[in-house]
Amino acid sequence: MAIVKCKVCGEEIEETILKCPRCDSLGPKRGKRIRLILLCVMVVIVALFGLGYYLQMGEVEKPYEEVLQERLDEKLSQRGLTAALLLRSRLDNPESMKLESAISNQDGSVLCFEFSETDAAGKKKKSKAAFVDGELDRTDAGWKLFCTAKIMRPIRVKSPTL
């Protein structure tokens, strides 16, 4: 067995001893093992962080304008669904309503619908309606005032029943 000096107090001790009898510091081999284990753990942690960073580099974040546009589209879709359900509830034969198109202005305060319905006499007809600031307007004058010759955009109304 080899004799080595304690790194803390300088006492000569055997290499295999666990603690220095003089200062209670860890023995030479045990100290080397702990440092080796800690070094391996640190290398693994750094490698995992590096791998995570490398994998994240491939992800492309959406531009802020695109995120805002998606939120606006979702908001308009929800408003369109609400307005279409309100319109449907006001028809003589609600089950006959088939939505053909839905358009909106940029902020969603005006929603315009073109749809087909069956009236009380059983005759199928095409109709138009404008939903303006929470009020439903089914007149031709309302359609011309709010929906014709305006900057409008199509919206998706997500509902299997419309």
WOSULHU-V66529 format. One record per pair of residues at least 6 apart in sequence whose ideal C-beta (glycine too) atoms are under 7 Angstrom apart, sorted by the first residue. I is the first residue (numbers start at 0). J is the second residue. Records with the same first field share a line. If there is no record, write none. Layout:
# WOSULHU-V66529
I=J ; J
This chain:
# WOSULHU-V66529
0=13 ; 14 ; 15
1=14
2=11 ; 13
3=12 ; 14 ; 27
4=11
5=12 ; 19 ; 21 ; 22 ; 24
7=19 ; 22 ; 24
8=19 ; 21 ; 22
10=19 ; 21
12=19
14=27 ; 28
15=28
16=26
17=26 ; 29
18=24 ; 25 ; 26
19=26
74=107
75=103 ; 107 ; 154
76=154 ; 155 ; 156 ; 157
78=107 ; 110
79=101 ; 103 ; 110 ; 154 ; 156
80=156 ; 157 ; 158
82=110 ; 130
83=98 ; 101 ; 112 ; 156 ; 161
85=135
86=112 ; 128 ; 135
87=93 ; 96
89=135
90=96 ; 116
91=118 ; 119
92=116 ; 117
95=116 ; 117
96=114 ; 116 ; 161
97=114 ; 115
98=112 ; 114 ; 156 ; 161
99=113 ; 114 ; 115
100=113 ; 153
101=110 ; 112 ; 153 ; 154 ; 156
102=111 ; 146 ; 151 ; 152 ; 153 ; 154
103=109 ; 110 ; 151 ; 152 ; 154
104=149 ; 150 ; 151
105=150
108=131 ; 132
109=129 ; 131 ; 145
110=130
111=129 ; 142 ; 145 ; 146 ; 151
112=127 ; 128
113=125 ; 127
114=126
115=123 ; 125
116=124 ; 126
117=123
118=124
126=137
127=142
128=135 ; 136 ; 137
129=136 ; 141 ; 142 ; 145 ; 146
131=145
